[in-house]
Amino acid sequence: MIVRGPAGLDRWAGARRAGGPSPHEIVRNPEPGWGLAARGALVEDGAPAPGFDLAERDLVWADIAPKLYAHAASAQWDPAVAVPWDAAFELPAAVEEAVVQVMTYLVENEQAALVVPARLLARIHPHFREVVQLLAVQAADEARHVEVFTRRALLKTGRLGTSSAGGRASLTTLLAEPDFALASFLLSVLGEGSFLNLLAFLERHAPDPVTRTVVRLAHQDEARHVAFGVAHLQHQASVDPGLRGRLRGAVERRHDVLRDTAGLNQDVLDSLVVLAAGSWDPAAVARGHAQVGELLTTMDHARQRLLIRLGFPADEAAELSALHTRNFM
């Protein structure tokens, strides 16, 4: 007769369930040793802890994350199919040059917007898998935006525009922010919040069907990124009374660092005017300049509304919005 010994069962003596598979069964502070185990699995004790430092629910979570991830997964689009690359059009040289410059600027900003969530998701405990998945799709969104903006820039002239030191300095401050909440705030709320207005402006003044399509598709992705950033910070503010002070400090520090930089690339600003004007005709340029001024006002008001949603009083929201980088992102 063969009798089963206790060794096979003893190894599970200290095992624990890693919460449950449903978002409603998330553990507030998952064990570091759970590591890469599936949420809800029976986890044997004794494995090394991978060292995910963002391992508290309130630091990363938003109840909307599972729904946003499901929407993000279903809303993916194929650049080769969704964009009419073969559409026939010819633009005046000045207008095409303006499109190239704006697309070059968008690529630069989207590359920063790709790196930030990619860095953050690698630090989040996999127990909060919906947030990890959502940030992974966000990084994929930005990679796709980089592709289509680059492709549109090269479509007619085969060359890109200029990249200013001030613009890159502004974006570098986003990469240097290690705090999850502050990085989300600066990128996804203030930066991408302003970009929603910029992309809507570009869609309205797009001189050709390819440009119009790529900015429209990017806009729908960016709206999802902003939604998660706001929801996450609203959740964290509800459990951390000091969060708004930290958010204010992040805006002020970034403003101080960038105080002596040139801000938005002048080539980009001129290109936005040309796109709104349609030509360098003086009367048209005057109208274009006025419309770009309206865009800046729209961005400011939109940032203030987002700040108010995060609990800032209206006067403080106006003050913080005014301190936001002139580079938009």
Rosetta silent file (secondary structure, phi, psi, omega in degrees, C-alpha in Angstrom):
SEQUENCE: MIVRGPAGLDRWAGARRAGGPSPHEIVRNPEPGWGLAARGALVEDGAPAPGFDLAERDLVWADIAPKLYAHAASAQWDPAVAVPWDAAFELPAAVEEAVVQVMTYLVENEQAALVVPARLLARIHPHFREVVQLLAVQAADEARHVEVFTRRALLKTGRLGTSSAGGRASLTTLLAEPDFALASFLLSVLGEGSFLNLLAFLERHAPDPVTRTVVRLAHQDEARHVAFGVAHLQHQASVDPGLRGRLRGAVERRHDVLRDTAGLNQDVLDSLVVLAAGSWDPAAVARGHAQVGELLTTMDHARQRLLIRLGFPADEAAELSALHTRNFM
SCORE:     score description
SCORE:     0.000 S_00000001
   1 L     0.000  136.731  176.744    0.000    0.000    0.000 S_00000001
   2 L  -106.438  123.928  179.715    1.222    3.547   -0.847 S_00000001
   3 L  -110.936  130.723  179.507    0.158    6.245    1.600 S_00000001
   4 L   -67.051  128.665  177.889    0.429    9.919    0.697 S_00000001
   5 L   -82.470  174.391 -175.322    2.799   11.745    3.037 S_00000001
   6 L   -81.703  -10.085 -171.761    2.232   15.251    4.445 S_00000001
   7 H   -59.091  -42.202 -178.130    4.940   17.017    2.404 S_00000001
   8 H   -64.380  -32.180  179.594    2.670   17.926   -0.513 S_00000001
   9 H   -86.471  -32.401 -177.331    0.099   19.471    1.794 S_00000001
  10 H   -61.876  -31.703 -177.518    2.522   21.077    4.223 S_00000001
  11 L   -63.888  -21.436 -179.497    3.898   23.364    1.512 S_00000001
  12 L   -98.778    8.550 -175.210    0.503   25.089    1.335 S_00000001
  13 L   -59.718  -38.665 -178.995    0.171   25.527    5.084 S_00000001
  14 L   -99.340   12.988 -176.731    0.929   29.233    4.971 S_00000001
  15 L   -69.288  148.663  177.152   -0.756   29.903    1.636 S_00000001
  16 E  -133.880  151.530  172.396   -3.210   32.796    1.299 S_00000001
  17 E   -75.081  132.694  178.696   -5.686   33.884   -1.334 S_00000001
  18 L   -83.844   69.634 -176.037   -4.465   36.999   -3.111 S_00000001
  19 L    65.353 -144.418  177.758   -7.771   38.758   -2.729 S_00000001
  20 L  -137.050  163.165 -174.873  -10.326   37.810   -5.365 S_00000001
  21 L   -66.423  -26.150 -178.210  -10.520   38.108   -9.147 S_00000001
  22 L   -76.176  148.437  174.283  -13.242   40.784   -9.093 S_00000001
  23 H   -57.278  -25.120  179.289  -12.308   44.470   -8.706 S_00000001
  24 H   -74.808  -10.166 -178.560  -14.560   44.449   -5.642 S_00000001
  25 H  -107.712   18.821  178.783  -12.220   41.919   -4.011 S_00000001
  26 L   -67.170  139.218  175.705   -9.053   43.967   -4.293 S_00000001
  27 L   -87.768  136.133 -175.773   -6.889   44.008   -1.179 S_00000001
  28 L   -62.851  -41.240  179.333   -5.967   47.495   -0.030 S_00000001
  29 L  -129.505   83.657 -178.214   -2.329   46.552    0.694 S_00000001
  30 L   -62.558  149.802  179.843   -1.388   43.383   -1.223 S_00000001
  31 L   -65.981  135.643  176.779    1.541   41.356    0.085 S_00000001
  32 H   -56.756  -35.061 -178.257    4.851   42.127   -1.671 S_00000001
  33 H   -71.214  -13.164  175.048    5.479   38.370   -1.955 S_00000001
  34 H   -65.287  -30.392  173.289    2.346   37.886   -4.047 S_00000001
  35 L    48.582 -118.556 -174.768    4.379   39.438   -6.835 S_00000001
  36 L   -92.479    8.531  179.707    3.158   38.318  -10.240 S_00000001
  37 L   -62.796  145.362  175.816    0.514   35.926   -8.948 S_00000001
  38 L   -63.854  139.626  176.857   -2.944   36.313  -10.458 S_00000001
  39 L   -62.424  127.309 -177.522   -5.341   38.187   -8.220 S_00000001
  40 L    99.980  -10.705  179.483   -7.479   35.581   -6.479 S_00000001
  41 L   -73.511  155.251  170.995   -4.927   32.779   -6.760 S_00000001
  42 E   -82.055  114.409 -168.934   -3.901   30.656   -3.757 S_00000001
  43 E  -102.207  117.485  176.146   -0.354   31.929   -3.240 S_00000001
  44 L   -68.964  140.565 -179.413    2.287   29.649   -1.790 S_00000001
  45 L   -76.074  153.598  169.492    4.531   31.344    0.736 S_00000001
  46 L   111.785   -7.865  179.717    8.273   31.755    0.243 S_00000001
  47 L   -79.235  152.603  177.299    8.788   33.387   -3.184 S_00000001
  48 L   -68.213  151.119  178.452   10.956   36.518   -3.440 S_00000001
  49 L   -87.493  125.147 -178.347    9.171   39.872   -3.632 S_00000001
  50 L   -64.763  -24.328  176.828    9.732   41.613   -7.002 S_00000001
  51 L    94.013   38.273  174.133    9.694   45.059   -5.370 S_00000001
  52 L   -73.524  117.349 -173.485    6.705   46.920   -6.833 S_00000001
  53 L   -86.194  -16.775  174.897    6.784   50.180   -4.883 S_00000001
  54 E   -96.178   84.678 -169.589    3.288   51.367   -5.867 S_00000001
  55 L  -127.848   29.306  174.814    1.506   48.750   -3.771 S_00000001
  56 L  -124.200  133.996 -175.850   -1.318   50.614   -2.038 S_00000001
  57 H   -54.102  -46.579 -173.603   -4.817   50.756   -3.493 S_00000001
  58 H   -70.714  -13.438  178.373   -5.338   54.428   -2.755 S_00000001
  59 H   -81.198  -23.238 -171.815   -2.106   55.394   -4.522 S_00000001
  60 H  -129.552  -16.597 -165.412   -3.124   53.995   -7.918 S_00000001
  61 L   -86.549  154.534  165.858   -6.788   53.056   -8.014 S_00000001
  62 L  -149.389  133.542 -176.472   -9.901   54.599   -9.560 S_00000001
  63 L   -60.170  -21.543 -178.956  -13.221   52.771   -9.642 S_00000001
  64 L   -81.052   -8.455 -174.315  -13.592   53.714  -13.309 S_00000001
  65 H   -56.124  -48.428 -179.654  -10.381   51.852  -14.277 S_00000001
  66 H   -60.317  -40.529 -179.565  -12.013   48.503  -15.263 S_00000001
  67 H   -68.712  -40.663  178.848  -14.620   50.255  -17.419 S_00000001
  68 H   -65.331  -38.364  178.315  -12.032   52.521  -19.041 S_00000001
  69 H   -63.828  -43.583  179.260   -9.797   49.554  -19.810 S_00000001
  70 H   -60.206  -41.430  178.181  -12.689   47.698  -21.461 S_00000001
  71 H   -65.878  -42.713 -178.918  -13.445   50.791  -23.540 S_00000001
  72 H   -62.162  -41.818 -179.009   -9.773   51.265  -24.421 S_00000001
  73 H   -64.859  -35.519 -177.935   -9.397   47.660  -25.550 S_00000001
  74 H   -83.143  -15.829 -173.754  -12.475   47.909  -27.792 S_00000001
  75 L  -102.081   10.117  178.727  -11.564   51.327  -29.219 S_00000001
  76 L   -65.058  141.619 -178.978   -8.137   50.471  -30.649 S_00000001
  77 L  -127.913  149.590 -176.226   -7.718   51.570  -34.261 S_00000001
  78 L   -96.163  115.305 -178.993   -5.334   50.478  -36.992 S_00000001
  79 H   -55.177  -32.847 -177.395   -3.373   53.393  -38.538 S_00000001
  80 H   -70.000  -24.110 -175.640   -3.131   51.553  -41.845 S_00000001
  81 H  -107.028  -39.135 -171.641   -6.914   51.274  -42.116 S_00000001
  82 H   -76.941  -20.457 -176.129   -8.395   54.152  -40.103 S_00000001
  83 L  -108.245  130.918 -178.833   -6.451   56.959  -41.825 S_00000001
  84 L   -80.771   70.807 -175.837   -7.044   57.817  -45.549 S_00000001
  85 L   -60.960  -25.865 -176.458   -3.356   57.990  -46.441 S_00000001
  86 L   -91.343    5.107 -179.924   -4.116   57.766  -50.153 S_00000001
  87 L   -60.350  137.341 -178.200   -6.500   60.734  -50.195 S_00000001
  88 L   -85.985  123.391  174.800   -5.632   63.143  -53.007 S_00000001
  89 L  -161.656  152.733  173.911   -4.847   66.703  -51.900 S_00000001
  90 L  -136.332  129.240 -179.090   -2.295   69.446  -52.512 S_00000001
  91 L  -109.559  153.935  169.758   -1.772   72.307  -50.081 S_00000001
  92 L   -56.227  147.602 -174.374   -0.047   75.652  -50.517 S_00000001
  93 H   -55.180  -40.726 -177.759    3.594   75.332  -49.495 S_00000001
  94 H   -66.035  -36.698 -179.338    3.160   77.569  -46.431 S_00000001
  95 H   -72.617  -42.619  177.496    0.200   75.544  -45.166 S_00000001
  96 H   -61.824  -40.291  178.283    1.943   72.190  -45.710 S_00000001
  97 H   -62.318  -37.550  178.136    4.996   73.539  -43.877 S_00000001
  98 H   -65.973  -41.239  177.433    2.735   74.543  -40.976 S_00000001
  99 H   -61.255  -45.322 -179.517    1.227   71.045  -40.848 S_00000001
 100 H   -58.774  -44.810 -178.106    4.722   69.497  -40.817 S_00000001
 101 H   -65.248  -43.164  179.710    5.812   71.749  -37.936 S_00000001
 102 H   -65.795  -41.045  177.838    2.739   71.045  -35.837 S_00000001
 103 H   -63.224  -39.051  177.376    3.042   67.309  -36.437 S_00000001
 104 H   -61.124  -43.156  177.227    6.715   67.440  -35.390 S_00000001
 105 H   -63.030  -42.356  179.745    5.685   69.188  -32.183 S_00000001
 106 H   -64.081  -40.373  178.342    2.946   66.617  -31.531 S_00000001
 107 H   -58.244  -47.114 -178.547    5.401   63.728  -31.975 S_00000001
 108 H   -57.501  -44.924 -178.776    7.738   65.260  -29.399 S_00000001
 109 H   -71.499  -37.439 -179.653    4.967   65.629  -26.853 S_00000001
 110 H   -70.414  -28.005  175.907    3.483   62.203  -27.489 S_00000001
 111 H   -66.602  -37.061  174.081    6.866   60.584  -26.934 S_00000001
 112 H   -66.374  -40.915 -179.318    6.908   62.104  -23.455 S_00000001
 113 H   -69.369  -17.118  174.456    3.321   60.957  -22.940 S_00000001
 114 H   -81.054  -44.983 -174.321    4.408   57.425  -23.887 S_00000001
 115 H   -66.737  -40.024 -174.574    7.377   57.251  -21.522 S_00000001
 116 H   -61.546  -55.068  179.153    5.563   58.492  -18.401 S_00000001
 117 H   -66.121  -31.529  178.685    2.830   55.792  -18.180 S_00000001
 118 H   -63.111  -40.163  177.262    5.298   53.115  -19.335 S_00000001
 119 H   -67.486  -42.116 -176.004    7.567   53.971  -16.395 S_00000001
 120 H   -68.479  -42.781 -174.648    4.706   54.105  -13.920 S_00000001
 121 H   -64.350  -27.481  178.773    3.033   50.833  -14.886 S_00000001
 122 L   -71.290  -13.450 -179.275    6.279   48.930  -14.264 S_00000001
 123 L  -100.294   -9.320 -174.211    6.141   50.078  -10.630 S_00000001
 124 E   -86.421  133.231  177.334    2.506   49.148   -9.887 S_00000001
 125 L   -58.571  128.517 -177.456    1.757   45.927   -8.005 S_00000001
 126 H   -60.173  -12.315  174.970    0.061   43.555  -10.514 S_00000001
 127 H   -56.130  -32.224  179.344   -2.729   43.029   -7.961 S_00000001
 128 H   -94.509   57.779 -167.702   -4.143   46.268   -9.413 S_00000001
 129 H   -64.019  -32.534 -179.293   -4.148   44.745  -12.864 S_00000001
 130 H   -62.958  -36.454  177.658   -6.879   46.948  -14.367 S_00000001
 131 H   -69.962  -42.325  177.312   -4.736   50.031  -13.754 S_00000001
 132 H   -60.232  -45.823 -179.721   -1.655   48.289  -15.182 S_00000001
 133 H   -63.133  -41.522 -178.807   -3.647   47.208  -18.239 S_00000001
 134 H   -64.800  -42.971  178.783   -5.096   50.682  -18.717 S_00000001
 135 H   -68.105  -32.521  176.693   -1.687   52.345  -18.555 S_00000001
 136 H   -64.180  -42.833  177.663   -0.307   49.733  -20.957 S_00000001
 137 H   -67.583  -36.363  177.176   -3.019   50.606  -23.484 S_00000001
 138 H   -60.483  -43.849  176.546   -2.347   54.296  -22.844 S_00000001
 139 H   -62.122  -39.839  177.881    1.302   53.761  -23.758 S_00000001
 140 H   -64.475  -38.562  176.097    0.175   51.862  -26.873 S_00000001
 141 H   -57.120  -48.724 -176.217   -2.128   54.767  -27.758 S_00000001
 142 H   -65.947  -36.958  176.447    0.757   57.210  -27.557 S_00000001
 143 H   -61.394  -39.259  178.781    2.995   54.944  -29.637 S_00000001
 144 H   -68.174  -37.817  177.566    0.294   54.898  -32.312 S_00000001
 145 H   -63.747  -42.547  177.089   -0.009   58.695  -32.148 S_00000001
 146 H   -57.158  -42.287 -179.484    3.747   59.030  -32.644 S_00000001
 147 H   -62.452  -51.375 -173.206    3.428   56.827  -35.728 S_00000001
 148 H   -72.644  -34.096  177.673    0.562   58.675  -37.399 S_00000001
 149 H   -68.649  -39.614  176.757    1.857   62.173  -36.624 S_00000001
 150 H   -63.715  -44.092 -177.661    5.294   61.245  -37.993 S_00000001
 151 H   -64.564  -38.727  177.502    3.752   59.690  -41.075 S_00000001
 152 H   -67.906  -39.021  179.298    1.614   62.773  -41.748 S_00000001
 153 H   -60.241  -38.576 -175.849    4.620   65.066  -41.309 S_00000001
 154 H   -87.718   -5.010 -168.257    6.584   63.093  -43.893 S_00000001
 155 H   -58.441  -41.982 -174.396    3.690   62.523  -46.270 S_00000001
 156 H  -109.226  -36.815 -172.780    4.416   65.333  -48.742 S_00000001
 157 H  -103.640  -21.693 -178.517    7.828   66.813  -47.979 S_00000001
 158 L    74.948   14.123  179.543    9.743   63.874  -46.507 S_00000001
 159 L  -142.410  159.748  179.073   11.167   65.987  -43.685 S_00000001
 160 L  -101.771  170.667 -179.496   10.275   67.071  -40.159 S_00000001
 161 L   -90.430 -150.324 -173.749   10.160   70.504  -38.560 S_00000001
 162 L  -101.291  157.244  177.596   12.071   72.038  -35.655 S_00000001
 163 L  -127.885  117.998 -175.757   12.386   71.051  -31.990 S_00000001
 164 L   -86.951  151.545  176.918   13.041   73.831  -29.472 S_00000001
 165 H   -64.293  -38.547  179.816   15.181   73.508  -26.348 S_00000001
 166 H   -64.097  -39.704  178.109   12.437   75.135  -24.271 S_00000001
 167 H   -63.837  -44.006  179.760    9.857   72.629  -25.423 S_00000001
 168 H   -69.179  -33.605  176.570   12.064   69.685  -24.589 S_00000001
 169 H   -62.852  -40.382  178.532   12.957   71.214  -21.220 S_00000001
 170 H   -62.178  -44.399 -178.713    9.257   71.421  -20.385 S_00000001
 171 H   -69.339  -32.482  179.777    8.703   67.780  -21.291 S_00000001
 172 H   -62.708  -31.839  177.850   11.786   66.652  -19.358 S_00000001
 173 H   -64.080  -28.399  176.615   10.179   67.911  -16.132 S_00000001
 174 H   -69.493  -40.340 -178.598    7.381   65.374  -16.713 S_00000001
 175 H   -68.727  -25.409 -174.989    9.871   62.535  -17.016 S_00000001
 176 L   -85.315   -6.078 -175.973   11.605   63.608  -13.796 S_00000001
 177 L   -86.763  112.745 -176.265    8.471   63.385  -11.588 S_00000001
 178 L   -85.855  -19.041 -175.530    8.579   60.081   -9.615 S_00000001
 179 L   -77.549  129.244 -175.159    5.328   60.497   -7.678 S_00000001
 180 H   -60.346  -48.448 -177.371    2.397   58.652   -9.317 S_00000001
 181 H   -64.354  -44.218 -177.427   -0.252   61.209   -8.370 S_00000001
 182 H   -68.993  -38.779  177.243    1.849   64.227   -9.329 S_00000001
 183 H   -64.172  -42.058  178.062    2.949   62.659  -12.627 S_00000001
 184 H   -63.206  -40.411 -178.765   -0.675   61.829  -13.463 S_00000001
 185 H   -64.433  -50.920 -175.998   -1.726   65.350  -12.546 S_00000001
 186 H   -68.281  -39.220 -178.023    0.909   67.148  -14.609 S_00000001
 187 H   -84.280  -61.690 -167.040    0.620   64.859  -17.642 S_00000001
 188 H   -79.152  -26.850 -178.549   -2.898   63.459  -17.824 S_00000001
 189 H   -95.602  -61.708 -176.625   -4.887   66.324  -16.283 S_00000001
 190 H   -75.408  -47.954 -176.309   -3.096   69.584  -17.065 S_00000001
 191 H   -70.004  -61.564 -178.203   -1.030   68.508  -20.084 S_00000001
 192 H   -70.038  -25.146  172.532   -3.329   66.162  -21.957 S_00000001
 193 H   -60.497  -43.664  176.697   -6.304   68.221  -20.790 S_00000001
 194 H   -67.926  -34.885 -179.942   -4.830   71.160  -22.717 S_00000001
 195 H   -66.101  -28.905  175.435   -4.027   68.861  -25.629 S_00000001
 196 H   -58.640  -42.306  178.489   -7.696   67.953  -25.983 S_00000001
 197 H   -68.425  -38.623  178.666   -8.362   71.597  -26.852 S_00000001
 198 H   -64.199  -45.089 -179.013   -5.357   71.714  -29.180 S_00000001
 199 H   -65.798  -37.111  176.352   -6.431   68.588  -31.061 S_00000001
 200 H   -64.475  -39.755  176.644  -10.001   69.911  -31.384 S_00000001
 201 H   -61.300  -45.145 -179.209   -8.566   73.166  -32.772 S_00000001
 202 H   -66.602  -36.828  176.951   -6.439   71.244  -35.275 S_00000001
 203 H   -64.366  -39.698 -178.562   -9.385   69.131  -36.380 S_00000001
 204 H   -66.674  -34.931 -175.842  -11.444   72.270  -36.942 S_00000001
 205 H  -107.690   10.811 -178.635   -8.708   73.936  -39.012 S_00000001
 206 L   -60.379  130.720 -177.083   -7.202   70.848  -40.637 S_00000001
 207 L   -88.957   -0.561 -177.410   -6.504   71.651  -44.311 S_00000001
 208 L  -153.055  160.355 -174.824   -6.648   68.051  -45.516 S_00000001
 209 H   -68.126  -29.052 -179.620   -8.422   64.766  -44.704 S_00000001
 210 H   -69.230  -49.156  178.000   -5.322   62.974  -43.380 S_00000001
 211 H   -58.689  -44.019 -178.851   -4.532   65.672  -40.828 S_00000001
 212 H   -61.043  -40.557 -176.875   -8.179   65.873  -39.811 S_00000001
 213 H   -70.994  -44.323 -175.541   -8.406   62.120  -39.261 S_00000001
 214 H   -66.990  -37.194  179.820   -5.203   61.661  -37.251 S_00000001
 215 H   -74.450  -31.672  177.208   -5.998   64.463  -34.807 S_00000001
 216 H   -66.063  -45.072  179.966   -9.603   63.255  -34.416 S_00000001
 217 H   -65.298  -40.225  177.937   -8.493   59.708  -33.612 S_00000001
 218 H   -64.729  -36.750 -179.662   -5.841   60.961  -31.190 S_00000001
 219 H   -60.451  -42.368 -177.746   -8.439   63.151  -29.476 S_00000001
 220 H   -67.326  -31.935  175.651  -10.675   60.207  -28.647 S_00000001
 221 H   -71.081  -45.588 -176.671   -7.744   58.368  -27.057 S_00000001
 222 H   -64.284  -32.173  178.072   -6.544   61.391  -25.094 S_00000001
 223 H   -60.974  -35.394  177.882  -10.023   61.967  -23.664 S_00000001
 224 H   -69.565  -38.339  178.901   -9.784   58.530  -22.030 S_00000001
 225 H   -63.862  -42.259  178.915   -6.362   59.338  -20.570 S_00000001
 226 H   -65.346  -40.429 -179.283   -7.700   62.537  -19.028 S_00000001
 227 H   -59.489  -42.589  178.966  -10.738   60.708  -17.633 S_00000001
 228 H   -68.920  -42.972  179.479   -8.552   58.234  -15.736 S_00000001
 229 H   -57.582  -44.623  179.532   -6.217   60.937  -14.449 S_00000001
 230 H   -66.625  -46.149 -178.125   -9.106   62.962  -13.058 S_00000001
 231 H   -62.831  -41.911  179.291  -10.893   59.930  -11.561 S_00000001
 232 H   -62.107  -44.723 -178.057   -7.700   58.659   -9.930 S_00000001
 233 H   -71.833  -32.508  173.894   -6.928   62.032   -8.360 S_00000001
 234 H   -62.926  -41.877  177.221  -10.515   62.486   -7.197 S_00000001
 235 H   -62.992  -46.555 -176.681  -10.270   59.121   -5.428 S_00000001
 236 H   -67.384  -36.299  178.380   -6.931   59.958   -3.865 S_00000001
 237 H   -63.889  -29.410 -179.247   -8.101   63.398   -2.746 S_00000001
 238 H   -71.329  -19.550 -178.934  -11.012   61.724   -0.937 S_00000001
 239 H  -114.405   -8.276 -178.464   -8.577   59.752    1.257 S_00000001
 240 L  -131.933   95.477 -178.123   -5.656   62.199    1.415 S_00000001
 241 L   -61.013  -21.543 -178.860   -6.565   65.717    2.602 S_00000001
 242 L   -87.565   -0.277 -173.933   -3.029   66.901    1.831 S_00000001
 243 H   -62.116  -45.126 -175.720   -3.111   65.903   -1.849 S_00000001
 244 H   -61.760  -34.306  175.180   -4.254   69.257   -3.196 S_00000001
 245 H   -64.033  -39.321  177.918   -1.376   70.986   -1.440 S_00000001
 246 H   -67.525  -37.865  178.018    1.052   68.567   -3.075 S_00000001
 247 H   -64.487  -43.834  177.884   -0.557   69.152   -6.483 S_00000001
 248 H   -60.139  -44.304  179.835   -0.226   72.897   -6.056 S_00000001
 249 H   -60.810  -37.050  179.514    3.413   72.463   -5.063 S_00000001
 250 H   -64.850  -41.844  178.561    4.100   70.394   -8.185 S_00000001
 251 H   -64.575  -44.129 -178.150    2.700   73.123  -10.449 S_00000001
 252 H   -66.410  -41.359  178.418    4.683   75.833   -8.683 S_00000001
 253 H   -63.128  -43.875 -179.261    7.936   73.853   -8.758 S_00000001
 254 H   -64.441  -39.932  178.329    7.560   73.109  -12.449 S_00000001
 255 H   -61.770  -43.016 -179.666    6.796   76.756  -13.167 S_00000001
 256 H   -64.477  -40.337  179.583    9.905   77.868  -11.270 S_00000001
 257 H   -63.312  -36.988 -173.857   12.108   75.371  -13.135 S_00000001
 258 L   -96.915    5.850 -173.824   10.793   76.572  -16.513 S_00000001
 259 L   -54.582  -38.891 -174.090   10.626   80.271  -15.648 S_00000001
 260 L   -97.534    9.730  177.550   13.634   81.173  -17.811 S_00000001
 261 L   -90.693  164.162 -174.862   12.831   78.948  -20.795 S_00000001
 262 L   -77.937  -13.404 -179.583   11.298   80.218  -24.019 S_00000001
 263 L    78.237 -139.044 -175.978    8.162   78.111  -23.700 S_00000001
 264 L   -63.459  133.579  175.392    6.259   77.154  -26.847 S_00000001
 265 L   -52.554  124.048 -178.812    8.384   76.840  -29.975 S_00000001
 266 H   -59.765  -33.064  177.542    7.773   80.044  -31.973 S_00000001
 267 H   -62.231  -35.295  178.702    7.662   77.945  -35.147 S_00000001
 268 H   -69.867  -45.284  179.650    4.745   76.004  -33.660 S_00000001
 269 H   -59.774  -45.364  178.431    2.887   79.140  -32.658 S_00000001
 270 H   -62.119  -38.289 -179.293    3.335   80.626  -36.138 S_00000001
 271 H   -66.763  -38.006  176.520    2.178   77.352  -37.693 S_00000001
 272 H   -62.626  -40.310  177.830   -1.000   77.320  -35.619 S_00000001
 273 H   -61.840  -45.395 -178.953   -1.726   80.847  -36.845 S_00000001
 274 H   -63.580  -41.453  179.510   -1.166   79.797  -40.476 S_00000001
 275 H   -62.972  -40.498  178.351   -3.424   76.752  -40.107 S_00000001
 276 H   -70.716  -31.389 -177.915   -6.197   78.900  -38.670 S_00000001
 277 H   -82.736  -38.603 -177.302   -5.595   81.574  -41.332 S_00000001
 278 L    89.803  -10.160  179.592   -5.131   79.290  -44.358 S_00000001
 279 L  -170.136  178.443  176.012   -2.477   81.584  -45.844 S_00000001
 280 L   -95.984   13.319  174.188   -0.026   84.409  -45.097 S_00000001
 281 L   -58.455  131.228 -174.015   -2.484   87.022  -46.372 S_00000001
 282 H   -53.639  -43.222  179.880   -2.388   89.824  -43.750 S_00000001
 283 H   -66.154  -40.205  178.337   -6.121   89.858  -43.134 S_00000001
 284 H   -66.150  -41.011  179.081   -6.212   86.074  -42.854 S_00000001
 285 H   -62.303  -39.281  177.577   -3.226   86.080  -40.497 S_00000001
 286 H   -60.279  -42.703  177.801   -4.984   88.592  -38.260 S_00000001
 287 H   -66.084  -41.947  179.562   -7.984   86.258  -38.055 S_00000001
 288 H   -62.151  -41.852  179.000   -5.709   83.284  -37.443 S_00000001
 289 H   -61.402  -41.942  178.886   -3.875   85.091  -34.660 S_00000001
 290 H   -64.097  -38.364 -179.528   -7.174   85.921  -32.987 S_00000001
 291 H   -69.845  -35.003  174.895   -8.295   82.289  -33.210 S_00000001
 292 H   -66.523  -37.980  174.401   -5.057   81.063  -31.628 S_00000001
 293 H   -60.260  -39.946  176.441   -5.652   83.579  -28.855 S_00000001
 294 H   -65.045  -36.384  176.938   -9.098   82.080  -28.372 S_00000001
 295 H   -60.517  -45.206 -179.776   -7.496   78.620  -28.213 S_00000001
 296 H   -62.174  -38.837  177.315   -5.223   79.726  -25.364 S_00000001
 297 H   -66.655  -40.750  178.302   -8.224   81.112  -23.500 S_00000001
 298 H   -62.540  -42.609  177.183  -10.151   77.877  -24.084 S_00000001
 299 H   -59.449  -45.669 -179.074   -7.221   75.852  -22.736 S_00000001
 300 H   -60.486  -47.526 -179.415   -7.062   78.038  -19.630 S_00000001
 301 H   -64.372  -37.818  179.393  -10.786   77.696  -18.925 S_00000001
 302 H   -66.367  -41.936  177.243  -10.665   73.925  -19.480 S_00000001
 303 H   -62.406  -40.976  179.114   -7.761   73.541  -17.039 S_00000001
 304 H   -61.199  -41.410  179.565   -9.643   75.600  -14.466 S_00000001
 305 H   -63.181  -41.414  178.656  -12.694   73.343  -14.788 S_00000001
 306 H   -64.689  -40.470  179.175  -10.548   70.236  -14.261 S_00000001
 307 H   -65.125  -38.393  177.229   -8.890   71.807  -11.220 S_00000001
 308 H   -65.569  -37.540  176.043  -12.268   72.687   -9.755 S_00000001
 309 H   -61.980  -27.209  178.380  -13.366   69.062  -10.257 S_00000001
 310 L   -86.039    1.615  173.749  -10.357   68.095   -8.127 S_00000001
 311 L   102.858    3.750  178.093  -11.604   70.329   -5.330 S_00000001
 312 L   -77.276  139.408  172.269   -9.663   73.554   -5.847 S_00000001
 313 L   -61.251  156.261 -173.961  -11.574   76.799   -5.220 S_00000001
 314 H   -58.982  -40.844 -178.469  -12.228   78.805   -8.380 S_00000001
 315 H   -68.095  -37.621  178.105   -9.680   81.530   -7.595 S_00000001
 316 H   -70.919  -36.206  177.292   -6.943   78.997   -6.842 S_00000001
 317 H   -61.818  -41.388  178.788   -7.823   77.032   -9.982 S_00000001
 318 H   -64.630  -40.873  179.516   -7.384   80.203  -12.057 S_00000001
 319 H   -64.387  -45.182 -178.548   -4.027   80.920  -10.398 S_00000001
 320 H   -68.827  -38.289  178.677   -2.690   77.396  -10.953 S_00000001
 321 H   -61.581  -38.023  179.870   -3.892   77.271  -14.555 S_00000001
 322 H   -66.638  -22.789  179.728   -1.997   80.490  -15.260 S_00000001
 323 H   -85.778   -8.172 -176.730    1.200   78.832  -13.986 S_00000001
 324 L   -63.843  149.264 -175.811    0.900   75.903  -16.393 S_00000001
 325 L   -54.386  141.107  176.743    3.718   75.551  -18.924 S_00000001
 326 L   -70.873  -10.638  178.334    3.489   77.656  -22.077 S_00000001
 327 L   -81.988    3.110  178.927    4.426   74.534  -24.016 S_00000001
 328 L    78.322  -55.644 -175.685    0.855   73.235  -23.372 S_00000001
 329 L   -78.337    0.000    0.000    1.849   69.689  -22.306 S_00000001
